[in-house]
């Protein structure tokens, strides 16, 4: 039987099983009937509040009030344990949100995050989603904690939030004897929106951390995202001013290469300009782009034959990043890398050398992104500076999607240019995403179908890639399933994308189950998960690799502690020797190996949260013992320290070796405007340690001063037999001027 026949059988079985599942009631009020949608009209105001966290401005007395929240965790549509009131109003230039969050025990409010833009999953918080085009596909998320910390993100798709996006908005919060309060002002020139519509998708949610209780105004299936929003209506005659953001910056740096015995300094002015051509169409220009204040990547140790995926962190490329997403590629994937394989546009190809990983100058770049009617459009053109021996290169990406059906879209993409080679390259592709969030009373149905073709000078073989997947998702009791098939031709070569495995066909199928224990004093839910992936050589039909992972039981407590056991089985077919470690080669042949692991992680709701994973079993034609240990320590809102150690002891007939990866974070927040973030990393594969230290002054959104120190060592251990390799200290100041 051919592989595609297995896929069709699995798809049919998954479909039948998912449709058959009808989750048991979990207590609380019944969820809204299918198709029902909350709606509320918000009031226009000429008043302007002082954003100080105190709800004493006259505006809040005339604002629209939302108080009818319900639980979606732990009890879906259950009764909240605490009262919440939100106030909404808008003026010509701002959307205003006020919050009065009552708490019967104010001393129990968790407010330990004091670094702007960082995660607050362990804090009391509230968030709201704005679907400014009311299309149920994309939107903005804004999140606030009791310290007035801002965190925002943009939905690239309804189930994929990119939290690296940064927008300009204002917030202040206060804790008092009734709970806590907050005031938020969102400038309309931070958003893209359709001025022709008076209705926006909207929902607001609250987290009560010590109870792990989640409340929402509008939710479905224990979830909030652009597909589960209600409506705020009456939005009209809003303005973005001229719609011009001018963002100059200056960076000064001193560098020293201890190995080469050289040093130098530089002064780099740069400029970013964003212009709202229309309220829903933005043009961007960047000149002499500088990324010196960008966070460094988290190190990964690669014991596979295929390159690893690192996420984008640079602000210019994150602006309207949702426009360029394609075919459901990217996101998670766990130990399975094919979810990233086949991304037609991967912005890290621009401005970074593939050979050295070092920055390459971006002399200039222009970008156009936004929505025109039912169309979402994006275009990016960049002139990359000289890259080693390569001359300057002109790079282009174009993307367009059209909204179809209720929640679906169809699109095309094209790229041109090759940032890391003198060989000409281009790509064209098309994709269709079907989504139905109300497929059943508890399931969302999603399916992606996509095809791409590259044109690379000198390559005449199979240069196509195509695939499709189907998934059924639920956050409630019941079963989730997914299945997919992908083909990557031998000469498929997306020079501006990401392809770490070509000349293969891939089949995958997975499923998970969740059961909530109502009334249990300790355990909140029981979870299980399994995934199977088979990759074969397209030319010979021989198995290239096969991965099966199963976690039959994962226990989640009300406090957020987790524990579970897992099993994996792997098969690999080597057609050429593979050097897994310096001097250690695995010979040609077929390999089969299994292992078992146990995992335990205490909740970040605790001041001290340790975790551990232990795995033991076979590895290729030998054995492997692995232990991961670490902890997070957050005694108060000012100080945070984490330490993680990943150790692998590998014994193979060709030789034995160890893998050690150490990561430590040490952060101190003086105030919500001053923070000092430090990352220390070491791995014995590169025999190097690195320190990235970033002191940040952020007096308001859109203004930043950074002092960044990067120091790399040759090192046998984290700080043993150390010799300096490279060092850099940089000072960067940037400020946004809005007109």
C-alpha positions, 0 to 999 in steps of 0.5 A: 500500500502506498504512503498516500493511502495510509494518509487517506485512511488516517484522515478518514479515521481521525475525522470519524473519531473527532466527529463522534466525540461529545465531551461531558459537561464540566459544570457551570453555566452552559456555553452560548449556543452555536453562532451566538455572539455577544455585542455591546456599543461603546461610547464616544467621548471628548474627554481625555483621562490622565493615564495614572491607574486611578479611575477618578477621571470623568470619562470613566463615569460615562464609559460603557461597562462590561461586568458579565464575565464567566470562567473558561478555566477551570470550569467552562462558563462557570461562575467567577469567584471575584467581581470584575468591571471593565470600562470602554470608551473611544475618542477621535484618536484613542481607544480607552480601557479601564479596569476595576478588578475586585479581589477578596484577598488583595494580599494574594494578588501576584505582581512579580513581573516588572520588565516591560514586554516580558511574560506574565503567565505567573501574574494576575493580569487582564488582556483584550483582543481587538479584531479590527477588521472583524474577520475572525482571522487576525487581530491584536492582543494587549496584556496588563499586570498590576505593575503596569507592565505591557505585553502585546502580540499580533495573531498571525492566524487564530491559533498562532500569536506572535508575542515579539510584535511591539506596538505603542500604547499607554498603561498604568496600574495600581493595587489597593484595598479592593483589588487592583485597577488599570487604565489603558489608552491605545492610539489608533495609529498603532492599529490597522483597521477598516474605517468603513466598519463600525464593528470590531471583534473584541473580548476581554479576559482576566487571570486570577493567578493564585487560583489559576482562574481564567475569566472572559467576556466572550469565549468558546471551547475554553479558549479566546482568540480572534474567532471567539470574540464578541462585538464592540459597535458604534466605532466611527469617525476615528483618526490616525492623524497624519499617520506618520511615525518617524523613528531615528536611532543612533548606535555607538559600539566598541568591539575587540577581537582577542584572538585576532588582536584587533579592535574598533569602534563604530557610530551607526545612525539609522532611520525607520519611517512608518506611514499609514497610507490608509487606516489599513495600509502601512508603508515602511522605510528603513535606512542603515538598519541597526539590530544591536539591541536585539535579543540573542538566540537561545542556544540549541545543541543539534544531534540530528542531520538537519539544520535547526530553526530559530525565530525572528526577533528583529522589530522591522521584520515583525511589523505586520508579520501576520501578513506573510505567514503561509500555509500554516507553516511555522510555530510548534512541532516539538521534536518534529522539524517538518512543521517549519520545513517548507516556509517560503519566506523566513526573514532571518535569511535577510541581514544574517550570514548563513555561513557565520551567523553574523549580521550583514548590513541592510542598506535600505528596505521598504515594506507595504502591508495591510488590507484592501477590501477582502485582500490582505497584501504585503510586499518587502524589498530590501537591499542587503549590503556586501556579504563576504565575497558576495556583492549587494543583493536586491531581495523581494517578497510579495504576499496576498491573501483573500478572505473567503467563506466564513473564516477561511482564506486563499493566497499567493506568495512570491520571492526573488533574490538569494541573500547568501549566494550569487546563484539566481533564485525565485519562488512562487506558491499558493495556499488555502486555509479552511477553518470552522471554529464551530464545526461541532459543539467542542471542536474546531476544524482546520485544514491547510493545502499549499504548493510551492515551486522554486526556480534556481539557476543550475537546478533542473530536477524536482523543485516543487513542494506541496502538502496538506493537513487536517486538524480537529482541536478542542480545549475542552474534554475530548479528543484532538487529532491531526494528520498531514502529508508533505512533499519536498522535491530534491531541488526545492530551494527557497533561498529566502525561506527555510528548508532543512530537508528536501527530496522526501515525502513526509506523513504525520498523524497525531492525537491528544486527549484531555479530561477535566476532573470536576471537584477534585481538590488537587488534580485539574486535568489528565492529558495524553498525547501521541504523534507519529511521523514517517519520512521516506526518500522520494527517489528510492521510497526507502525510509529515511526516518521515523519518529513515534512519541507517546505521553500516555499520561500527563497530570496537571494540578490546580496549582499548575504543577505537571508530571508525566511519563513518555515513550519514544521510538525512532528509526533512521536510515543512513545512506551516507556516514553521519558525523554526530560528534567530532571524530565520531561517525555513524556508518551507513545502515538502518537504526532502530532505538527506543527510550522512556522519560519522566518529567516533573515541573512545578508551577511558576505560580510559586516563588521557587519552581524547579523542574526535571526530566530524566530519559534513558534508552537506546540511541542510534546503535548505542545508549543514551542517558539524559537529564534536564534540571533547572529552576525559576526563582522569582522572590519578588517583582524586582529579581528573577533568576533561572538556571537550566542544565541539559546533560546527555551521556552517549555511548556508541560503538564508534566512541563515547561523548557527552553533551552539556548545555547550560543556560542562566538568566539573571534579571533585575528590574529597578522600576517598570522603566529601568531593567537589567536583563542578563543571559549566560549560555555555555555548550561543550559542543562549541566549547564556548560561553557567552554573556549577553547583558542589556540595560534598558531605560524605557520611559514610555512606549516608543522610547528606549535607551539600551546599553548592551554588552556581549562577551564570548569566551573559549571555555572548557566549562561555564567558567573553567579554563576561560580565555576571552574571544570577542567582546562588544559594548554598544549604546543605542537610543531610539525614539518614535515621533508620531504625527 
